[in-house]
């Protein structure tokens, strides 16, 4: 079992309270007024590299609360003569989230000459993203000061519009098995105009977040590279004290999910920024996650929030853009197969996987979500960043849904109703949300015929997974995600009932509350197919289907010899017909061939009802009854999943696809 030591950095040891800061500012102001112009920080340096301007300086002693950065096309002596471009905490330069990976980490920056500049212990940092080719001067002052002189002014710096890059911070190996990994960083552009960024580097924060750094780790295949394009699985952590670094390098000791894959990349992305919070000893700088979507346009991370956003506030997809940039950068700069990109998330990260899947479904091959909150978060700070579930604030994206609606698992956010294969794992003892929401979500997913593998067991939200029924399932490990493709159809199993003689679908998920029904169970999780067997032509579709048996984890193995289920063709590539078209199907069984006819329904889906599936693989074949004519076939205009296209305003909700849908739910 690979082991990666986790460090818990105490990177706020230089933090100060607002009250102390006020005393310090008063003392400094007294000294300045008595002694003339002086600067509490020194040695500002600036240079251009890789599409951005890098500003580094020595921190004042003691550290101020914040620094402000100004820019002008000519030298200046007072900040009133220049344009304000950003604000940072001194702690932003301390690489706090990088220190989770290794304690002595410092930011490593491109030096403009092909090398790296490694920051030292007492240096601060701001990274500016130019929007035009220009020559500029920059100054850094403690917030509230205005004087500019030789020690806190740098320039001229010639800025260009080269593509912005992610920058290597560390290459290392896990301690025991020597699995290589690399950690990268990039520094976001921010501003009031969320659509005013560069084409290659969109705005990924408001004006208070400009110039801040984010990290992600890339874990190599455990069996090494082959030189061929590889599958890639992106991991999304939850809220609270989440550690992005625990995905990809080992078996997660808390969740017992194997997050390695022998032949693909694992990528763990971080979703955290420094904000000002209140505490028992006064305001302090601390981490806060953005819950993967973003935050409202007026959120100021440098002030302790006291009010929720106004009801007309707009939540901007800053974080979603950041994830898409990282994904695009990896596809462009690594040996990634764009048709085999999967997502996996836990808790709030599971919620992120849910809305990312429904926002850009053609891009992903498979997704897995664990204990995702289906409605609102319990972390009060999120209400200051995104509003409450009841507010359901509007977003900047082209949908009528408010942000709360984005998280409900069956609200479609894209015109295309075809989603990747998905797994959901929920816990009967997870009290972060009502159990009736889980039941409603499962029922809606089944009614929509997505073919998701739905699981539940005795686990709580995060703390107690070991010992629960599905914890350790090989079906839930990262490597299980890598065999799927976004350009391949698959059989979606629904209405798989382990005991059709009993009323309702079995096992019983518990419709009278979390204490009712079965403690553990799965709808569809015992069913599987051979991805290499799929035939998808204009006249024929076929696949080998069976009950799953190949696992060392006992609970994964189907306990029954046969199970009936509906099979719906999903993500059809060429076998696509207009509603009303008649099709023939057949399935070989021990008792002989089963055969019948079905019609393409009004949603354009082909469903063969209640066919027997056994531990012996059988081939299900569906064919066109006659030679296809112009009135029957559907033009293949399916997105290939290699770009980041979004839906538009007139897309219907998933509820319209089936009577079982319900778009009244909301998300976290």
Secondary structure, DSSP 8 states (H G I E B T S, - for coil): ----------TTTT---HHHHHHHHHHHHHHHHHH-S--SS---EEEEETTEEEEEEE--SS--S-EEEEEESS--SBGGGSEEEEEE-GGGGG-TTGGGT-TT---EEE-SSSSEEE--TTEEEEEE--SS-EEEEEEEEETT--B--GGGEEEEEEE-------EEEEEEE-TTT--EEEEEEEE-B--S-TT-SBTTB-B-S-GGGTT-EEEEEEE--TT---SS-EEEEEEE--SSS--GGGSSSSB-TTT--B---SSEEEEEE---EEEEE--TTS-EEEEE--TTT-EETT--TTS---S---TT-EEE-HHHHHHHHHHHHHHHHS-EEEEEEEEEEETHHHHHHHHHHHHSGGG-SEEEEES--SS--S-HHHHHHH--TTT--EESSSSS--HHHHHSTT---SS-----EEEEEEETT-TTS-HHHHHHHHHHHHHTT---EEEEES--SSS--TTSTTTT-GGGSGGGGTT--TTS-EEEEE---S-TTSSSSSS---TT-TTSS-SSEEESTTEEE-GGG-EE-SSEEEEEEEE----SSGGGS-SSSEEEEEEEEES-SS--B-TT-EEEEEEEETTEEEEEEEE--TTS--EEEEEEEESS-EEEEEEESS---TTTB-------SSS-----TT---GGGGSTT--TT----
